[in-house]
Amino acid sequence: MEYDFLRNTMTGTAFARFSMDHEAMGFWLSEELGDNPEKHVEICQQLEKLQTGQLSDWRLIGKALSIEFDCEQVRVFANNIEEGEEEDAEMDESMSFYNGESEAFCGLEDFYAVLVNWRKFLDEY
């Protein structure tokens, strides 16, 4: 999973750009988490609880994208993705929706590193 953190020179807005199949992570960081230190701390605390076995799973529902954790991985997904999965099941077998921009998975440790680097980027620039 490759990513870059950038800042729009006109507006000063920070955004994250992720490699293919992880685009949803970038959208979630940019749009749902943004520069919200309280939410960042809350998510890091929940990740630590998962890693120490105090939690088995956790979900944070956002405006357009949500995030869920279990003891092994993180899933970022568009809130309307379940509707798309129902439609996809009804489609011909030779056709399918590309949902790389709507859903992404990664390991807990990788996601924690992304969160730390995102916060560091926001604090430095």
C-alpha positions in Angstrom: 0.0 0.0 0.0 1.6 3.2 -1.2 0.4 6.7 -0.3 1.2 10.4 -0.4 0.0 13.2 1.7 -0.4 16.5 -0.1 -1.7 20.0 0.4 -3.7 22.0 -2.0 -1.6 25.2 -2.5 -4.7 27.3 -3.3 -6.9 26.3 -0.3 -4.4 24.8 2.1 -6.5 21.7 2.4 -4.6 18.5 3.1 -5.5 15.3 1.3 -4.3 11.8 1.0 -3.7 9.9 -2.2 -3.4 6.1 -2.1 -2.4 3.4 -4.6 -5.0 1.5 -6.6 -7.2 -0.8 -4.5 -6.7 1.5 -1.4 -8.2 4.7 -2.8 -11.0 4.6 -0.2 -8.4 5.0 2.5 -7.3 8.3 1.1 -10.9 9.5 0.7 -11.6 8.5 4.3 -8.5 10.2 5.7 -9.2 13.4 3.7 -12.9 13.6 4.0 -14.0 11.8 7.2 -10.9 12.2 9.5 -9.4 15.4 8.1 -7.7 17.5 10.6 -9.7 16.4 13.6 -7.3 15.7 16.5 -10.1 14.4 18.8 -11.3 11.8 16.3 -7.7 10.8 15.6 -7.0 10.2 19.3 -10.3 8.2 19.6 -9.4 6.0 16.6 -5.8 5.3 17.9 -7.2 4.4 21.3 -9.7 1.9 19.7 -6.8 0.4 17.7 -4.7 -0.1 20.8 -7.7 -1.8 22.5 -8.0 -4.2 19.5 -4.3 -5.0 19.6 -4.4 -5.8 23.3 -7.5 -7.9 23.1 -9.8 -5.4 25.0 -12.0 -5.2 21.9 -12.9 -7.7 19.2 -14.2 -5.1 16.7 -15.2 -1.5 16.3 -16.9 0.7 13.7 -17.1 4.4 13.1 -19.8 5.5 10.7 -19.1 8.6 8.7 -21.0 10.9 6.4 -20.0 9.1 3.2 -17.4 6.5 4.3 -17.2 4.3 7.4 -14.4 2.4 8.9 -14.5 -0.9 10.8 -11.8 -2.8 12.6 -11.4 -6.4 13.8 -8.5 -8.0 15.5 -6.7 -8.5 12.2 -7.7 -5.8 9.7 -9.2 -2.5 8.9 -12.0 -2.0 6.3 -12.9 1.4 4.9 -16.1 1.4 2.8 -18.7 3.7 1.3 -21.9 3.7 3.3 -23.8 2.7 0.2 -21.6 -0.3 -0.7 -24.0 -2.9 0.6 -26.6 -1.7 -2.0 -23.9 -2.1 -4.7 -23.2 -5.7 -3.5 -26.8 -6.6 -4.0 -26.9 -5.1 -7.5 -23.6 -6.9 -8.3 -25.0 -10.2 -7.3 -27.9 -9.7 -9.8 -25.5 -8.9 -12.7 -24.3 -11.3 -15.3 -21.3 -13.3 -14.1 -19.0 -11.8 -16.7 -19.7 -8.3 -15.4 -18.9 -6.7 -12.1 -18.5 -3.3 -10.5 -15.1 -1.9 -9.7 -15.3 -0.9 -6.1 -11.6 0.0 -5.4 -12.7 3.6 -4.7 -15.5 2.4 -2.4 -13.8 -0.2 -0.3 -10.3 -0.9 1.0 -8.6 -3.3 3.4 -5.3 -3.3 5.3 -3.7 -4.7 8.4 -4.0 -3.0 11.8 -0.3 -2.2 12.0 -0.2 -0.7 8.5 -3.3 1.4 9.3 -1.9 2.6 12.6 1.3 3.7 10.7 -0.9 5.6 8.2 -2.7 7.4 11.1 0.6 8.4 12.7 2.0 9.7 9.5 -1.2 11.6 8.6 -1.2 13.4 12.0 2.6 14.1 11.6 2.0 15.6 8.1 -0.9 17.8 9.4 1.1 19.0 12.4 4.2 19.8 10.3 2.6 21.6 7.4 
